Amino acid sequence: MICTYTAKYTKIKSGYMGQLVEWPEVVTEGKNLEECRAMLQDALHEMVLAYRQQKKEIPPGGALLEQIPVQV
């Protein structure tokens, strides 16, 4: 089965931080966006393996994101 997760990337001093919206424990950093994406994919894969090994329920993916405007 294939699940889709929503990645959030934040620019930080050392590059980028990547985190999954539906699974906040999956978080990593990379020097650039490309590296961060690859590391986040690897972190997700490792987390799935760990959850399966521990017989934990894997969080469902498929979050819906929208931007909400506000005047500041």
CHARMM internal coordinates of N, CA and C (Angstrom, degrees):
IC EDIT
DIST 1 N 1 CA 1.4507
DIST 1 CA 1 C 1.5322
ANGL 1 N 1 CA 1 C 108.97
DIST 1 C 2 N 1.3065
ANGL 1 CA 1 C 2 N 116.39
DIHE 1 N 1 CA 1 C 2 N 140.00
DIST 2 N 2 CA 1.4692
ANGL 1 C 2 N 2 CA 121.69
DIHE 1 CA 1 C 2 N 2 CA 178.99
DIST 2 CA 2 C 1.5305
ANGL 2 N 2 CA 2 C 107.90
DIHE 1 C 2 N 2 CA 2 C -107.50
DIST 2 C 3 N 1.3138
ANGL 2 CA 2 C 3 N 115.65
DIHE 2 N 2 CA 2 C 3 N 129.25
DIST 3 N 3 CA 1.4676
ANGL 2 C 3 N 3 CA 122.02
DIHE 2 CA 2 C 3 N 3 CA 173.97
DIST 3 CA 3 C 1.5260
ANGL 3 N 3 CA 3 C 107.86
DIHE 2 C 3 N 3 CA 3 C -114.17
DIST 3 C 4 N 1.2942
ANGL 3 CA 3 C 4 N 115.99
DIHE 3 N 3 CA 3 C 4 N 149.43
DIST 4 N 4 CA 1.4579
ANGL 3 C 4 N 4 CA 121.34
DIHE 3 CA 3 C 4 N 4 CA 178.27
DIST 4 CA 4 C 1.5239
ANGL 4 N 4 CA 4 C 108.55
DIHE 3 C 4 N 4 CA 4 C -114.82
DIST 4 C 5 N 1.3178
ANGL 4 CA 4 C 5 N 116.07
DIHE 4 N 4 CA 4 C 5 N 129.77
DIST 5 N 5 CA 1.4611
ANGL 4 C 5 N 5 CA 121.98
DIHE 4 CA 4 C 5 N 5 CA 178.70
DIST 5 CA 5 C 1.5203
ANGL 5 N 5 CA 5 C 109.60
DIHE 4 C 5 N 5 CA 5 C -114.64
DIST 5 C 6 N 1.3094
ANGL 5 CA 5 C 6 N 115.21
DIHE 5 N 5 CA 5 C 6 N 155.88
DIST 6 N 6 CA 1.4561
ANGL 5 C 6 N 6 CA 122.42
DIHE 5 CA 5 C 6 N 6 CA -176.90
DIST 6 CA 6 C 1.5272
ANGL 6 N 6 CA 6 C 109.50
DIHE 5 C 6 N 6 CA 6 C -100.33
DIST 6 C 7 N 1.3282
ANGL 6 CA 6 C 7 N 116.31
DIHE 6 N 6 CA 6 C 7 N 119.01
DIST 7 N 7 CA 1.4623
ANGL 6 C 7 N 7 CA 121.35
DIHE 6 CA 6 C 7 N 7 CA -179.45
DIST 7 CA 7 C 1.5306
ANGL 7 N 7 CA 7 C 110.02
DIHE 6 C 7 N 7 CA 7 C -94.06
DIST 7 C 8 N 1.3200
ANGL 7 CA 7 C 8 N 114.66
DIHE 7 N 7 CA 7 C 8 N 140.20
DIST 8 N 8 CA 1.4642
ANGL 7 C 8 N 8 CA 121.70
DIHE 7 CA 7 C 8 N 8 CA 175.23
DIST 8 CA 8 C 1.5241
ANGL 8 N 8 CA 8 C 106.57
DIHE 7 C 8 N 8 CA 8 C -119.38
DIST 8 C 9 N 1.3249
ANGL 8 CA 8 C 9 N 116.68
DIHE 8 N 8 CA 8 C 9 N 126.35
DIST 9 N 9 CA 1.4545
ANGL 8 C 9 N 9 CA 121.74
DIHE 8 CA 8 C 9 N 9 CA -179.88
DIST 9 CA 9 C 1.5219
ANGL 9 N 9 CA 9 C 109.17
DIHE 8 C 9 N 9 CA 9 C -113.84
DIST 9 C 10 N 1.3233
ANGL 9 CA 9 C 10 N 115.35
DIHE 9 N 9 CA 9 C 10 N 133.31
DIST 10 N 10 CA 1.4547
ANGL 9 C 10 N 10 CA 121.52
DIHE 9 CA 9 C 10 N 10 CA -179.71
DIST 10 CA 10 C 1.5270
ANGL 10 N 10 CA 10 C 108.54
DIHE 9 C 10 N 10 CA 10 C -124.97
DIST 10 C 11 N 1.3188
ANGL 10 CA 10 C 11 N 116.20
DIHE 10 N 10 CA 10 C 11 N 130.11
DIST 11 N 11 CA 1.4682
ANGL 10 C 11 N 11 CA 120.96
DIHE 10 CA 10 C 11 N 11 CA 177.03
DIST 11 CA 11 C 1.5210
ANGL 11 N 11 CA 11 C 108.40
DIHE 10 C 11 N 11 CA 11 C -71.72
DIST 11 C 12 N 1.3372
ANGL 11 CA 11 C 12 N 116.25
DIHE 11 N 11 CA 11 C 12 N 128.35
DIST 12 N 12 CA 1.4580
ANGL 11 C 12 N 12 CA 122.20
DIHE 11 CA 11 C 12 N 12 CA 177.50
DIST 12 CA 12 C 1.5352
ANGL 12 N 12 CA 12 C 107.74
DIHE 11 C 12 N 12 CA 12 C -128.35
DIST 12 C 13 N 1.3296
ANGL 12 CA 12 C 13 N 116.97
DIHE 12 N 12 CA 12 C 13 N 172.05
DIST 13 N 13 CA 1.4679
ANGL 12 C 13 N 13 CA 120.69
DIHE 12 CA 12 C 13 N 13 CA -176.68
DIST 13 CA 13 C 1.5244
ANGL 13 N 13 CA 13 C 112.90
DIHE 12 C 13 N 13 CA 13 C -56.53
DIST 13 C 14 N 1.3233
ANGL 13 CA 13 C 14 N 116.95
DIHE 13 N 13 CA 13 C 14 N -39.71
DIST 14 N 14 CA 1.4636
ANGL 13 C 14 N 14 CA 120.41
DIHE 13 CA 13 C 14 N 14 CA -175.92
DIST 14 CA 14 C 1.5278
ANGL 14 N 14 CA 14 C 113.55
DIHE 13 C 14 N 14 CA 14 C -87.81
DIST 14 C 15 N 1.3397
ANGL 14 CA 14 C 15 N 118.28
DIHE 14 N 14 CA 14 C 15 N -0.87
DIST 15 N 15 CA 1.4638
ANGL 14 C 15 N 15 CA 121.47
DIHE 14 CA 14 C 15 N 15 CA -179.71
DIST 15 CA 15 C 1.5172
ANGL 15 N 15 CA 15 C 110.86
DIHE 14 C 15 N 15 CA 15 C 144.99
DIST 15 C 16 N 1.3478
ANGL 15 CA 15 C 16 N 115.93
DIHE 15 N 15 CA 15 C 16 N -110.32
DIST 16 N 16 CA 1.4605
ANGL 15 C 16 N 16 CA 121.42
DIHE 15 CA 15 C 16 N 16 CA 179.86
DIST 16 CA 16 C 1.5211
ANGL 16 N 16 CA 16 C 111.01
DIHE 15 C 16 N 16 CA 16 C -135.85
DIST 16 C 17 N 1.3156
ANGL 16 CA 16 C 17 N 115.65
DIHE 16 N 16 CA 16 C 17 N 146.06
DIST 17 N 17 CA 1.4548
ANGL 16 C 17 N 17 CA 122.45
DIHE 16 CA 16 C 17 N 17 CA 171.04
DIST 17 CA 17 C 1.5232
ANGL 17 N 17 CA 17 C 106.76
DIHE 16 C 17 N 17 CA 17 C -109.35
DIST 17 C 18 N 1.3140
ANGL 17 CA 17 C 18 N 116.72
DIHE 17 N 17 CA 17 C 18 N 132.69
DIST 18 N 18 CA 1.4580
ANGL 17 C 18 N 18 CA 121.84
DIHE 17 CA 17 C 18 N 18 CA 177.98
DIST 18 CA 18 C 1.5135
ANGL 18 N 18 CA 18 C 109.99
DIHE 17 C 18 N 18 CA 18 C -116.98
DIST 18 C 19 N 1.3289
ANGL 18 CA 18 C 19 N 116.43
DIHE 18 N 18 CA 18 C 19 N 140.33
DIST 19 N 19 CA 1.4614
ANGL 18 C 19 N 19 CA 121.61
DIHE 18 CA 18 C 19 N 19 CA -179.12
DIST 19 CA 19 C 1.5234
ANGL 19 N 19 CA 19 C 108.57
DIHE 18 C 19 N 19 CA 19 C -148.19
DIST 19 C 20 N 1.3169
ANGL 19 CA 19 C 20 N 116.90
DIHE 19 N 19 CA 19 C 20 N 148.19
DIST 20 N 20 CA 1.4528
ANGL 19 C 20 N 20 CA 120.75
DIHE 19 CA 19 C 20 N 20 CA 176.75
DIST 20 CA 20 C 1.5225
ANGL 20 N 20 CA 20 C 110.11
DIHE 19 C 20 N 20 CA 20 C -90.53
DIST 20 C 21 N 1.3096
ANGL 20 CA 20 C 21 N 116.85
DIHE 20 N 20 CA 20 C 21 N 131.65
DIST 21 N 21 CA 1.4597
ANGL 20 C 21 N 21 CA 122.24
DIHE 20 CA 20 C 21 N 21 CA -178.04
DIST 21 CA 21 C 1.5255
ANGL 21 N 21 CA 21 C 110.27
DIHE 20 C 21 N 21 CA 21 C -63.18
DIST 21 C 22 N 1.3401
ANGL 21 CA 21 C 22 N 116.84
DIHE 21 N 21 CA 21 C 22 N -46.88
DIST 22 N 22 CA 1.4550
ANGL 21 C 22 N 22 CA 120.77
DIHE 21 CA 21 C 22 N 22 CA -176.27
DIST 22 CA 22 C 1.5320
ANGL 22 N 22 CA 22 C 113.55
DIHE 21 C 22 N 22 CA 22 C -78.52
DIST 22 C 23 N 1.3200
ANGL 22 CA 22 C 23 N 116.68
DIHE 22 N 22 CA 22 C 23 N -14.19
DIST 23 N 23 CA 1.4691
ANGL 22 C 23 N 23 CA 121.52
DIHE 22 CA 22 C 23 N 23 CA -175.50
DIST 23 CA 23 C 1.5266
ANGL 23 N 23 CA 23 C 108.04
DIHE 22 C 23 N 23 CA 23 C -142.38
DIST 23 C 24 N 1.3452
ANGL 23 CA 23 C 24 N 116.93
DIHE 23 N 23 CA 23 C 24 N 74.79
DIST 24 N 24 CA 1.4701
ANGL 23 C 24 N 24 CA 121.95
DIHE 23 CA 23 C 24 N 24 CA -172.06
DIST 24 CA 24 C 1.5307
ANGL 24 N 24 CA 24 C 115.11
DIHE 23 C 24 N 24 CA 24 C -59.08
DIST 24 C 25 N 1.3318
ANGL 24 CA 24 C 25 N 117.10
DIHE 24 N 24 CA 24 C 25 N -20.23
DIST 25 N 25 CA 1.4673
ANGL 24 C 25 N 25 CA 119.26
DIHE 24 CA 24 C 25 N 25 CA 178.24
DIST 25 CA 25 C 1.5262
ANGL 25 N 25 CA 25 C 112.04
DIHE 24 C 25 N 25 CA 25 C -69.38
DIST 25 C 26 N 1.3225
ANGL 25 CA 25 C 26 N 117.07
DIHE 25 N 25 CA 25 C 26 N -17.54
DIST 26 N 26 CA 1.4651
ANGL 25 C 26 N 26 CA 120.71
DIHE 25 CA 25 C 26 N 26 CA 177.24
DIST 26 CA 26 C 1.5226
ANGL 26 N 26 CA 26 C 107.19
DIHE 25 C 26 N 26 CA 26 C -88.67
DIST 26 C 27 N 1.3257
ANGL 26 CA 26 C 27 N 115.05
DIHE 26 N 26 CA 26 C 27 N 101.59
DIST 27 N 27 CA 1.4591
ANGL 26 C 27 N 27 CA 121.44
DIHE 26 CA 26 C 27 N 27 CA -175.16
DIST 27 CA 27 C 1.5313
ANGL 27 N 27 CA 27 C 108.66
DIHE 26 C 27 N 27 CA 27 C -143.93
DIST 27 C 28 N 1.3111
ANGL 27 CA 27 C 28 N 117.03
DIHE 27 N 27 CA 27 C 28 N 145.04
DIST 28 N 28 CA 1.4593
ANGL 27 C 28 N 28 CA 120.97
DIHE 27 CA 27 C 28 N 28 CA 179.45
DIST 28 CA 28 C 1.5228
ANGL 28 N 28 CA 28 C 109.67
DIHE 27 C 28 N 28 CA 28 C -157.72
DIST 28 C 29 N 1.3247
ANGL 28 CA 28 C 29 N 116.27
DIHE 28 N 28 CA 28 C 29 N 176.45
DIST 29 N 29 CA 1.4577
ANGL 28 C 29 N 29 CA 122.04
DIHE 28 CA 28 C 29 N 29 CA 178.20
DIST 29 CA 29 C 1.5198
ANGL 29 N 29 CA 29 C 109.67
DIHE 28 C 29 N 29 CA 29 C -134.11
DIST 29 C 30 N 1.3274
ANGL 29 CA 29 C 30 N 115.66
DIHE 29 N 29 CA 29 C 30 N 154.54
DIST 30 N 30 CA 1.4556
ANGL 29 C 30 N 30 CA 121.52
DIHE 29 CA 29 C 30 N 30 CA 175.59
DIST 30 CA 30 C 1.5148
ANGL 30 N 30 CA 30 C 110.57
DIHE 29 C 30 N 30 CA 30 C -146.99
DIST 30 C 31 N 1.3231
ANGL 30 CA 30 C 31 N 116.09
DIHE 30 N 30 CA 30 C 31 N 158.80
DIST 31 N 31 CA 1.4668
ANGL 30 C 31 N 31 CA 121.16
DIHE 30 CA 30 C 31 N 31 CA -179.18
DIST 31 CA 31 C 1.5217
ANGL 31 N 31 CA 31 C 112.15
DIHE 30 C 31 N 31 CA 31 C -66.27
DIST 31 C 32 N 1.3379
ANGL 31 CA 31 C 32 N 115.79
DIHE 31 N 31 CA 31 C 32 N -30.31
DIST 32 N 32 CA 1.4618
ANGL 31 C 32 N 32 CA 120.93
DIHE 31 CA 31 C 32 N 32 CA 178.01
DIST 32 CA 32 C 1.5243
ANGL 32 N 32 CA 32 C 108.17
DIHE 31 C 32 N 32 CA 32 C -142.54
DIST 32 C 33 N 1.3019
ANGL 32 CA 32 C 33 N 116.94
DIHE 32 N 32 CA 32 C 33 N 174.73
DIST 33 N 33 CA 1.4603
ANGL 32 C 33 N 33 CA 121.19
DIHE 32 CA 32 C 33 N 33 CA -175.64
DIST 33 CA 33 C 1.5350
ANGL 33 N 33 CA 33 C 111.69
DIHE 32 C 33 N 33 CA 33 C -63.06
DIST 33 C 34 N 1.3047
ANGL 33 CA 33 C 34 N 116.64
DIHE 33 N 33 CA 33 C 34 N -41.66
DIST 34 N 34 CA 1.4665
ANGL 33 C 34 N 34 CA 120.55
DIHE 33 CA 33 C 34 N 34 CA 179.73
DIST 34 CA 34 C 1.5288
ANGL 34 N 34 CA 34 C 111.47
DIHE 33 C 34 N 34 CA 34 C -60.69
DIST 34 C 35 N 1.3345
ANGL 34 CA 34 C 35 N 116.72
DIHE 34 N 34 CA 34 C 35 N -46.09
DIST 35 N 35 CA 1.4575
ANGL 34 C 35 N 35 CA 121.24
DIHE 34 CA 34 C 35 N 35 CA 179.08
DIST 35 CA 35 C 1.5284
ANGL 35 N 35 CA 35 C 110.62
DIHE 34 C 35 N 35 CA 35 C -64.90
DIST 35 C 36 N 1.3136
ANGL 35 CA 35 C 36 N 116.47
DIHE 35 N 35 CA 35 C 36 N -40.97
DIST 36 N 36 CA 1.4566
ANGL 35 C 36 N 36 CA 120.82
DIHE 35 CA 35 C 36 N 36 CA -179.96
DIST 36 CA 36 C 1.5307
ANGL 36 N 36 CA 36 C 110.69
DIHE 35 C 36 N 36 CA 36 C -62.82
DIST 36 C 37 N 1.3259
ANGL 36 CA 36 C 37 N 117.24
DIHE 36 N 36 CA 36 C 37 N -42.50
DIST 37 N 37 CA 1.4727
ANGL 36 C 37 N 37 CA 121.03
DIHE 36 CA 36 C 37 N 37 CA 177.52
DIST 37 CA 37 C 1.5249
ANGL 37 N 37 CA 37 C 111.19
DIHE 36 C 37 N 37 CA 37 C -58.77
DIST 37 C 38 N 1.3215
ANGL 37 CA 37 C 38 N 115.74
DIHE 37 N 37 CA 37 C 38 N -46.83
DIST 38 N 38 CA 1.4612
ANGL 37 C 38 N 38 CA 120.45
DIHE 37 CA 37 C 38 N 38 CA -179.43
DIST 38 CA 38 C 1.5231
ANGL 38 N 38 CA 38 C 110.99
DIHE 37 C 38 N 38 CA 38 C -62.99
DIST 38 C 39 N 1.3058
ANGL 38 CA 38 C 39 N 116.36
DIHE 38 N 38 CA 38 C 39 N -42.53
DIST 39 N 39 CA 1.4623
ANGL 38 C 39 N 39 CA 120.30
DIHE 38 CA 38 C 39 N 39 CA -179.84
DIST 39 CA 39 C 1.5261
ANGL 39 N 39 CA 39 C 111.54
DIHE 38 C 39 N 39 CA 39 C -68.21
DIST 39 C 40 N 1.3340
ANGL 39 CA 39 C 40 N 116.74
DIHE 39 N 39 CA 39 C 40 N -35.36
DIST 40 N 40 CA 1.4579
ANGL 39 C 40 N 40 CA 120.42
DIHE 39 CA 39 C 40 N 40 CA 178.28
DIST 40 CA 40 C 1.5286
ANGL 40 N 40 CA 40 C 110.00
DIHE 39 C 40 N 40 CA 40 C -67.82
DIST 40 C 41 N 1.3175
ANGL 40 CA 40 C 41 N 117.49
DIHE 40 N 40 CA 40 C 41 N -40.46
DIST 41 N 41 CA 1.4712
ANGL 40 C 41 N 41 CA 121.56
DIHE 40 CA 40 C 41 N 41 CA 176.43
DIST 41 CA 41 C 1.5292
ANGL 41 N 41 CA 41 C 109.96
DIHE 40 C 41 N 41 CA 41 C -60.40
DIST 41 C 42 N 1.3239
ANGL 41 CA 41 C 42 N 116.77
DIHE 41 N 41 CA 41 C 42 N -44.20
DIST 42 N 42 CA 1.4597
ANGL 41 C 42 N 42 CA 121.35
DIHE 41 CA 41 C 42 N 42 CA 178.79
DIST 42 CA 42 C 1.5288
ANGL 42 N 42 CA 42 C 110.67
DIHE 41 C 42 N 42 CA 42 C -64.80
DIST 42 C 43 N 1.3303
ANGL 42 CA 42 C 43 N 117.24
DIHE 42 N 42 CA 42 C 43 N -43.09
DIST 43 N 43 CA 1.4657
ANGL 42 C 43 N 43 CA 120.95
DIHE 42 CA 42 C 43 N 43 CA 179.28
DIST 43 CA 43 C 1.5276
ANGL 43 N 43 CA 43 C 110.72
DIHE 42 C 43 N 43 CA 43 C -62.46
DIST 43 C 44 N 1.3204
ANGL 43 CA 43 C 44 N 117.47
DIHE 43 N 43 CA 43 C 44 N -39.50
DIST 44 N 44 CA 1.4599
ANGL 43 C 44 N 44 CA 121.50
DIHE 43 CA 43 C 44 N 44 CA 177.91
DIST 44 CA 44 C 1.5265
ANGL 44 N 44 CA 44 C 110.22
DIHE 43 C 44 N 44 CA 44 C -63.50
DIST 44 C 45 N 1.3154
ANGL 44 CA 44 C 45 N 116.49
DIHE 44 N 44 CA 44 C 45 N -46.24
DIST 45 N 45 CA 1.4663
ANGL 44 C 45 N 45 CA 120.59
DIHE 44 CA 44 C 45 N 45 CA 179.19
DIST 45 CA 45 C 1.5292
ANGL 45 N 45 CA 45 C 110.88
DIHE 44 C 45 N 45 CA 45 C -58.58
DIST 45 C 46 N 1.3255
ANGL 45 CA 45 C 46 N 116.76
DIHE 45 N 45 CA 45 C 46 N -45.81
DIST 46 N 46 CA 1.4579
ANGL 45 C 46 N 46 CA 121.48
DIHE 45 CA 45 C 46 N 46 CA -179.91
DIST 46 CA 46 C 1.5350
ANGL 46 N 46 CA 46 C 111.63
DIHE 45 C 46 N 46 CA 46 C -64.71
DIST 46 C 47 N 1.3285
ANGL 46 CA 46 C 47 N 116.92
DIHE 46 N 46 CA 46 C 47 N -38.22
DIST 47 N 47 CA 1.4600
ANGL 46 C 47 N 47 CA 120.66
DIHE 46 CA 46 C 47 N 47 CA 179.76
DIST 47 CA 47 C 1.5246
ANGL 47 N 47 CA 47 C 110.68
DIHE 46 C 47 N 47 CA 47 C -66.89
DIST 47 C 48 N 1.3321
ANGL 47 CA 47 C 48 N 117.15
DIHE 47 N 47 CA 47 C 48 N -40.88
DIST 48 N 48 CA 1.4677
ANGL 47 C 48 N 48 CA 120.55
DIHE 47 CA 47 C 48 N 48 CA 177.06
DIST 48 CA 48 C 1.5323
ANGL 48 N 48 CA 48 C 109.72
DIHE 47 C 48 N 48 CA 48 C -59.88
DIST 48 C 49 N 1.3270
ANGL 48 CA 48 C 49 N 116.55
DIHE 48 N 48 CA 48 C 49 N -46.35
DIST 49 N 49 CA 1.4670
ANGL 48 C 49 N 49 CA 119.72
DIHE 48 CA 48 C 49 N 49 CA 178.54
DIST 49 CA 49 C 1.5275
ANGL 49 N 49 CA 49 C 111.78
DIHE 48 C 49 N 49 CA 49 C -60.06
DIST 49 C 50 N 1.3193
ANGL 49 CA 49 C 50 N 116.88
DIHE 49 N 49 CA 49 C 50 N -43.84
DIST 50 N 50 CA 1.4648
ANGL 49 C 50 N 50 CA 121.12
DIHE 49 CA 49 C 50 N 50 CA -179.84
DIST 50 CA 50 C 1.5283
ANGL 50 N 50 CA 50 C 111.57
DIHE 49 C 50 N 50 CA 50 C -63.93
DIST 50 C 51 N 1.3210
ANGL 50 CA 50 C 51 N 117.07
DIHE 50 N 50 CA 50 C 51 N -43.73
DIST 51 N 51 CA 1.4656
ANGL 50 C 51 N 51 CA 120.56
DIHE 50 CA 50 C 51 N 51 CA 179.39
DIST 51 CA 51 C 1.5221
ANGL 51 N 51 CA 51 C 110.58
DIHE 50 C 51 N 51 CA 51 C -64.09
DIST 51 C 52 N 1.3215
ANGL 51 CA 51 C 52 N 117.09
DIHE 51 N 51 CA 51 C 52 N -41.65
DIST 52 N 52 CA 1.4707
ANGL 51 C 52 N 52 CA 119.39
DIHE 51 CA 51 C 52 N 52 CA 178.39
DIST 52 CA 52 C 1.5204
ANGL 52 N 52 CA 52 C 111.10
DIHE 51 C 52 N 52 CA 52 C -62.80
DIST 52 C 53 N 1.3222
ANGL 52 CA 52 C 53 N 116.56
DIHE 52 N 52 CA 52 C 53 N -42.71
DIST 53 N 53 CA 1.4546
ANGL 52 C 53 N 53 CA 121.57
DIHE 52 CA 52 C 53 N 53 CA 179.82
DIST 53 CA 53 C 1.5262
ANGL 53 N 53 CA 53 C 111.15
DIHE 52 C 53 N 53 CA 53 C -62.17
DIST 53 C 54 N 1.3336
ANGL 53 CA 53 C 54 N 116.45
DIHE 53 N 53 CA 53 C 54 N -37.66
DIST 54 N 54 CA 1.4648
ANGL 53 C 54 N 54 CA 121.21
DIHE 53 CA 53 C 54 N 54 CA -179.23
DIST 54 CA 54 C 1.5278
ANGL 54 N 54 CA 54 C 112.37
DIHE 53 C 54 N 54 CA 54 C -88.38
DIST 54 C 55 N 1.3394
ANGL 54 CA 54 C 55 N 115.98
DIHE 54 N 54 CA 54 C 55 N 2.70
DIST 55 N 55 CA 1.4609
ANGL 54 C 55 N 55 CA 122.34
DIHE 54 CA 54 C 55 N 55 CA -178.82
DIST 55 CA 55 C 1.5363
ANGL 55 N 55 CA 55 C 112.63
DIHE 54 C 55 N 55 CA 55 C 56.46
DIST 55 C 56 N 1.3398
ANGL 55 CA 55 C 56 N 114.96
DIHE 55 N 55 CA 55 C 56 N 37.64
DIST 56 N 56 CA 1.4620
ANGL 55 C 56 N 56 CA 121.84
DIHE 55 CA 55 C 56 N 56 CA 175.94
DIST 56 CA 56 C 1.5183
ANGL 56 N 56 CA 56 C 109.54
DIHE 55 C 56 N 56 CA 56 C -92.79
DIST 56 C 57 N 1.3123
ANGL 56 CA 56 C 57 N 116.35
DIHE 56 N 56 CA 56 C 57 N 153.26
DIST 57 N 57 CA 1.4592
ANGL 56 C 57 N 57 CA 120.76
DIHE 56 CA 56 C 57 N 57 CA 177.31
DIST 57 CA 57 C 1.5265
ANGL 57 N 57 CA 57 C 110.11
DIHE 56 C 57 N 57 CA 57 C -75.12
DIST 57 C 58 N 1.3122
ANGL 57 CA 57 C 58 N 116.04
DIHE 57 N 57 CA 57 C 58 N 129.15
DIST 58 N 58 CA 1.4657
ANGL 57 C 58 N 58 CA 122.18
DIHE 57 CA 57 C 58 N 58 CA 179.43
DIST 58 CA 58 C 1.5305
ANGL 58 N 58 CA 58 C 108.01
DIHE 57 C 58 N 58 CA 58 C -81.65
DIST 58 C 59 N 1.3411
ANGL 58 CA 58 C 59 N 117.54
DIHE 58 N 58 CA 58 C 59 N 126.32
DIST 59 N 59 CA 1.4708
ANGL 58 C 59 N 59 CA 119.92
DIHE 58 CA 58 C 59 N 59 CA -179.38
DIST 59 CA 59 C 1.5276
ANGL 59 N 59 CA 59 C 111.77
DIHE 58 C 59 N 59 CA 59 C -58.57
DIST 59 C 60 N 1.3283
ANGL 59 CA 59 C 60 N 116.28
DIHE 59 N 59 CA 59 C 60 N 140.09
DIST 60 N 60 CA 1.4640
ANGL 59 C 60 N 60 CA 119.00
DIHE 59 CA 59 C 60 N 60 CA 177.73
DIST 60 CA 60 C 1.5272
ANGL 60 N 60 CA 60 C 110.59
DIHE 59 C 60 N 60 CA 60 C -70.88
DIST 60 C 61 N 1.2925
ANGL 60 CA 60 C 61 N 116.74
DIHE 60 N 60 CA 60 C 61 N 149.72
DIST 61 N 61 CA 1.4642
ANGL 60 C 61 N 61 CA 121.91
DIHE 60 CA 60 C 61 N 61 CA 177.35
DIST 61 CA 61 C 1.5145
ANGL 61 N 61 CA 61 C 110.10
DIHE 60 C 61 N 61 CA 61 C -95.71
DIST 61 C 62 N 1.3126
ANGL 61 CA 61 C 62 N 115.10
DIHE 61 N 61 CA 61 C 62 N -160.04
DIST 62 N 62 CA 1.4528
ANGL 61 C 62 N 62 CA 121.12
DIHE 61 CA 61 C 62 N 62 CA 173.55
DIST 62 CA 62 C 1.5142
ANGL 62 N 62 CA 62 C 115.67
DIHE 61 C 62 N 62 CA 62 C 83.15
DIST 62 C 63 N 1.3210
ANGL 62 CA 62 C 63 N 118.12
DIHE 62 N 62 CA 62 C 63 N 33.24
DIST 63 N 63 CA 1.4668
ANGL 62 C 63 N 63 CA 120.49
DIHE 62 CA 62 C 63 N 63 CA 178.82
DIST 63 CA 63 C 1.5269
ANGL 63 N 63 CA 63 C 110.50
DIHE 62 C 63 N 63 CA 63 C -65.20
DIST 63 C 64 N 1.2897
ANGL 63 CA 63 C 64 N 115.52
DIHE 63 N 63 CA 63 C 64 N 150.82
DIST 64 N 64 CA 1.4590
ANGL 63 C 64 N 64 CA 122.17
DIHE 63 CA 63 C 64 N 64 CA 174.83
DIST 64 CA 64 C 1.5220
ANGL 64 N 64 CA 64 C 107.00
DIHE 63 C 64 N 64 CA 64 C -105.70
DIST 64 C 65 N 1.3157
ANGL 64 CA 64 C 65 N 116.30
DIHE 64 N 64 CA 64 C 65 N 123.09
DIST 65 N 65 CA 1.4609
ANGL 64 C 65 N 65 CA 121.05
DIHE 64 CA 64 C 65 N 65 CA 179.53
DIST 65 CA 65 C 1.5110
ANGL 65 N 65 CA 65 C 109.61
DIHE 64 C 65 N 65 CA 65 C -112.29
DIST 65 C 66 N 1.3031
ANGL 65 CA 65 C 66 N 116.13
DIHE 65 N 65 CA 65 C 66 N 144.00
DIST 66 N 66 CA 1.4539
ANGL 65 C 66 N 66 CA 120.27
DIHE 65 CA 65 C 66 N 66 CA 171.70
DIST 66 CA 66 C 1.5173
ANGL 66 N 66 CA 66 C 108.49
DIHE 65 C 66 N 66 CA 66 C -145.81
DIST 66 C 67 N 1.3016
ANGL 66 CA 66 C 67 N 114.47
DIHE 66 N 66 CA 66 C 67 N 150.48
DIST 67 N 67 CA 1.4641
ANGL 66 C 67 N 67 CA 119.85
DIHE 66 CA 66 C 67 N 67 CA 176.86
DIST 67 CA 67 C 1.5198
ANGL 67 N 67 CA 67 C 108.18
DIHE 66 C 67 N 67 CA 67 C -93.53
DIST 67 C 68 N 1.3266
ANGL 67 CA 67 C 68 N 115.05
DIHE 67 N 67 CA 67 C 68 N 136.12
DIST 68 N 68 CA 1.4596
ANGL 67 C 68 N 68 CA 121.11
DIHE 67 CA 67 C 68 N 68 CA -179.34
DIST 68 CA 68 C 1.5148
ANGL 68 N 68 CA 68 C 108.35
DIHE 67 C 68 N 68 CA 68 C -114.39
DIST 68 C 69 N 1.3242
ANGL 68 CA 68 C 69 N 118.56
DIHE 68 N 68 CA 68 C 69 N 118.42
DIST 69 N 69 CA 1.4679
ANGL 68 C 69 N 69 CA 120.50
DIHE 68 CA 68 C 69 N 69 CA -177.62
DIST 69 CA 69 C 1.5359
ANGL 69 N 69 CA 69 C 111.45
DIHE 68 C 69 N 69 CA 69 C -77.52
DIST 69 C 70 N 1.3037
ANGL 69 CA 69 C 70 N 114.84
DIHE 69 N 69 CA 69 C 70 N 148.70
DIST 70 N 70 CA 1.4605
ANGL 69 C 70 N 70 CA 121.73
DIHE 69 CA 69 C 70 N 70 CA 175.12
DIST 70 CA 70 C 1.5154
ANGL 70 N 70 CA 70 C 107.91
DIHE 69 C 70 N 70 CA 70 C -149.15
DIST 70 C 71 N 1.2982
ANGL 70 CA 70 C 71 N 117.03
DIHE 70 N 70 CA 70 C 71 N 140.15
DIST 71 N 71 CA 1.4645
ANGL 70 C 71 N 71 CA 120.71
DIHE 70 CA 70 C 71 N 71 CA 177.97
DIST 71 CA 71 C 1.5126
ANGL 71 N 71 CA 71 C 108.50
DIHE 70 C 71 N 71 CA 71 C -83.48
DIST 71 C 72 N 1.3355
ANGL 71 CA 71 C 72 N 116.26
DIHE 71 N 71 CA 71 C 72 N 128.80
DIST 72 N 72 CA 1.4716
ANGL 71 C 72 N 72 CA 121.06
DIHE 71 CA 71 C 72 N 72 CA 179.71
DIST 72 CA 72 C 1.5084
ANGL 72 N 72 CA 72 C 110.82
DIHE 71 C 72 N 72 CA 72 C -119.34
END
COOR INIT
IC SEED 1 N 1 CA 1 C
IC BUILD
